[in-house]
Amino acid sequence: MNSLSPKILIIDDEYILRQTMTDFLEDHGYSVIEAENGRKGIEMISTATPDVVLCDLMMPEMNGLDVITHVSGEYPDIPIIAVSGTGDISLAIEAVKLGAWDYLMKPIFDMNILIHSISRSLERSQLIRENRRYQENLESMVQQQTEELRREIDMRKAAEKKIEEQMQVLEKTLQGTVQAIVSAVELRDPYTAGHQRRVAMLAQVIARNMSLDDFSIAGLTTAGTIHDLGKLSVPSEILSKPSRLTGAEFNLVKDHARSGFELLKGIDFPWPVAKIVYQHHEKIDGSGYPLGIGGSEITPEAKILTVADVVEAIASHRPYRASMGVELAVEEIRKKRGIQYDPETVDSCIAVLSQKLFSF
């Protein structure tokens, strides 16, 4: 018999059944050893270390339940399959509770059932061993890394300090990039100089009043500060036109949200800035532009930016009209609350303005 064949220990006081199972299993490539009672079976387990144990439950000297209890306690990795001819289901349940991996009824007319049970037990045992090796290797790696970290704690502190300094440089660079974009837009459109900054500041206060987390507020503020970047693609004579725009001219202006998205989507911001900019003229009823999306399709930050943008636009001076005042801006968003504008955002904006938490 091949020494690499799985070794099966049969513990059963019925000689004929032991021989039947032995012949069948050996014909299927298994190495088989036998024990005629539970006590001898336990002795053979300690010396032969089988891969699977087939154990009868009703035996002299030491019954199968006692064998299962011993094996599962001393050799938990060895699969043990209970075999019984009593037909007592409560006995089967007790065997499984004590540690049996499977349960077969005598007589086993279809030996393929036996093969299937053994194969399944071997596969499970292999998985358990592999998992234990993985855990042991993982623990060893963790211990080794922990020791290395202890030895290199000073180097880590220095590295952390360097990373912090680099993050500060990156943050300043990001702020400088955003400010350069703001300046570029305002050079093209002097009449709305400061518009983006005011919208960003109002959006920030609204978001904070709505208890948004600091990370989201930072992304919203950044998006608000450059939300009109796409106006760089709009002819300057249209941006500075002192009268109302024609339909064709207004369509060109409306395209700035898409243009801004195209310019920003390649920048690796830590927030979805390009998406927020893309959606800052969308309405919750789907009547906005350029996508015509609504409801939950619009990001929460874009919903806030939309309200802030509308309020600032109405309350501020434009080339073709004077400021219409904050009161009219509030009336506009209140009238379209829940229709075009997110209700929670509108409520927060009105609260912020009425409580003088923000002023233009």
N, C-alpha and C positions, 0 to 999 in steps of 0.2 A: 504494500500500500504506500502510496506517495506520502512522504513525511510532511508535505505541505498541505495535504488534504485536511479539511476541517475535522476536528476530533469530536465525536459524539459519545457521551457517557449515558448508557441506558441503565437506570436503577429500577428494577422490577423483580418481584418474586416469582413471576410466571415464566418458566424457562422457554416454553414454546413461543410466547409472544416476544421475548427477548431475541430469540433466534430469527423469528420472522422479520422483525424490524432490522436486526443486524444484517441479514442477507440482503434485504432490500436497499438499505443505506449504503452498504459496501458496493453493491452493483451500481450505485449512483455516485461513486467517487468519494464517499466519506470514510474516514477511519473510525472504527467503532470499538469501544471498550464496554464491559458489562459488570454490573454489581447486582447480587441477588437480594440485597436488603439495604435499608437506608444507612445503617452504620458503616457498612463496607463502602457504600457509595461516597460518603463524606471523606473516608480515608483516601479513596482513589482521586477525589477532587484535589486534595492537598498535594498529591504526588504527580498526577498525570496532567493536571490543569486542562480540562476539556474546554472546547469552544462552546458547546451547548450541552445541557443536561436534560434528559427525558426522565421524568420521575413519576412513578406510580404513587397514588395517594394512600392506598390501603396496603400496608406491608407489615410483616412482623418485625420485632426488635425496635424499629424506629419508623414511624409512619411518614408519609410524604409531606405533610404540613410541617413537621419538625425539620425535615430536610430542607424544605423551601426557606423556612425561617433562618436556618443556619447559613445556607448558601447566600441568600440575599444580604445577610449581615456581614459575612466574612468575605464573600466574593461577589460584590454587587455588579461587576462587569460581566459575569458569566450568565448568559440567558438560561433560564430554567423553565421548561415546558411541563406543566402538570398533565398527567394522564390518569384517567379513572374510568372504571366501569360501573360505578354506583348509580349514575344518572341523577345524583343529587346536586341541583344547581347551586344550593347554598354552600356546598363544599367547594364548588368551582369558584364562587365569589370569594370565599375565605382564602383560597389558594392565591388568587390574584391580589387580594389585599396584603397578603404576607410577602409578596414579591414575585410570584410567577409571571412570566412574560406572556404566556398563552395557555390555553386549556383545550385538551383533546379528549374525546370520549372513546372508550373501548366498546366493542372491538373496532379497530381502525380498518374498515373494509377497503377504503380508497387510500392507498399509501401516498398518493400525490398530495393529499391534504397534509400529511406529515412532512413531506419535502417542502411544501409551501411554508409551513410554520417554521421549520428550521431555517430556511433561506431568509425569511423575514426577520427572524431573531438575529441571524448573523449580520444582516445589513444594519439593523438597529444598533447592535453591539459595536460594529465598525464605526458608525457615526458617533457614538458616545466616546469611543477611544480617540477618534480624530478631534472631537470637540475638546476633550480633556487635554490632548497634546497642544491644541491651539491655545487653550487657556493658560497652560503651563508656559508655553513660549511667550505668550503675551505678558504674563506676570514677570517672567524673566527679563523681557525687554523693558517693561516699566521700571523694574528694580534697577536695571543697568542705567536707564536714562535718568532715573531719580538720582543715582549716585553721581552721574556726570553733571547733572544740574547743580547738585550741592557743591561739587568741586569748582564749577564755573559760575557761581552766583555773582561774583563781581563783574565777570564779563557780560552776564545777562543784564545786570543793572546798567552797565555802560551802553549795551546795545539798545535797551529800552529808552534810555535818554536820547540816544542818537535818532531812534525812530520818532520819538516825540518831536525832536527838533525838525526832522524831515517833514512830519505832518504839519507843523506850523508853517514851514516854507511852502508846502503844497497848498495849504489853506490860503496863505497870502497870494500865491500865484492864481488860485481859483478866483479869489476876490478881485485881483487885478484884471483877470480875463473878463469877468463879468462887468467890471466897471468900464473896461475898454469898449465892450459891446454897447453898454448904455451910452457912452459918449458918442460912439459912431452913429447910433440911431438918432440921438438928439441933435447932432450936427446936420443930419438930413431933414429933421422935422423940428425946427426951433419953437414952433407954437405949442408943441406938446412936451417941451423940455421939463423934466421933473415928473411928467405923468406916470411913467413906469415906476419911479421911486415912490411916489405917493400911493399908487395902487398897491405896491408891495407892502408898504407900511400898514395900510388899512387892512389888507388881507391878513397880515401877521397878527394884528390886534383881534380881528374877527376870529381867527383860528385859535388863538390863545383863550379867548372867551368861550370857545366851544370845547376846550380841554383837549385839543390835539396834542400829540406828543411832540417833544422838542425836535426830533429828527424830521418829522413830517413838516413842521413849521419852517425849519431851515430850508427844506426843499421848495416849499411854497414861496418863501421869500425870495429865493434865488430865481425861481421861474417868474415871479411877479416883476422882478427888477429888469428882466430882459424879455418880457412877454411880447413886446412889439418889435423884436429883432427883425422879423420878416418885412417890416416897412422899408428896409434897405433896398428891397427889390421894387418898390413903388416909386415912380418918377417924382422928383422933388417938387415939381410944379403942381402936382396933384395934392401932395401932402401940405403944401403951403397955400393952397388956393383959398382966397378970402371969401368965396361964396360957396353955396351948397354944391355938392358933386353931382354930376350926371349919373345915370344908371351904369354906364360903361365904366366910368371912373370909380364908382363905388365898388364895382365888381373887382377891379384891380386892387383896391384897398382890402377888400374882404379876403383876397388871396394871401395876405400877410401871415395868417395863422399857419397855413400850409408851408409857406416859404420859411418861416421861423423854425418849424419842425424839421425841415430838410437841412437847415444850417446847423441845428443842434443835435440831431440824432446820432452823429458820429462822435460827440464829446462824451467821455466816460464820467458823467456826473454820478455821485452816489445816490441820487434821487431821479425819478422819472421826469426830469425837467422838460425834455422835448415833448413828451406826451401831454403834460400840463399846458404847455404853450400851444400845442396843436388844438386843444379843446377849450381854450379860454373864451371862445365865443359860442360854445354850444349851449343849448337850453334843454331843460329836463323834459320838455314836451316834444323835443326833436325838431324844433323850428329854427335852431341855430345853424351855424356854418363853421367849417367847410364840410364836415362829415354828416351832419344832420342826425347825430345820435342823441339819445336821451336817457333819462333815468339812471340806472346803475351802470350803464355803459360809460358814463362820465366819471372821471376820478373825483374823489372828494375835494382834492386841492383845486382842481379846475372849477368846480362849482363855487368855491369860495372866491377864486380869482375873478370869475365872471361877475359876481355881485359887486366886488370891490371896483372893478373896471367900470361898470355901469354907473355906480354912485360917483366916482371921481370924474367921469366924463360929463355928467350932468352938472355937477357942482363947480366945474372948472371952466375957464374961458377957452373958446375955440376960435379959429380964424374967421368963421362965418357967423359967430354969435357970441354974446356975452354969457357969463356964468348964469345958470338958472337957479342956483342955490341948493343947499343941502336939503331943505324941506321938500323941494320938488323931487330930488333924487330919492328921498325916503318914500315919498308917495308913490313913485314909479315902482320900486321894488316891493312895496306893500301890496300894490294893486295886482302885481303879477306873481305874488308869493304862491308857491305850489303849482303854478302854471308854467312859467318859464324859469323861475328861480327856486332853488332848493329852500324849503321852508325853514329848516334849522339855521341855515346860513343867513337868511333874511332876518330872522328873529335876533340872531347874534349881532348882525350889523346895526340894526335899529337900536338895540340895547347899548352897543358901543358908542354910537353917536349921541343918543339921548342922555347917556351918563357922562358925556364929555371925556370918554376914555381915548378919543381920537378927534383931532380937528385938522382941517386942511391948512 
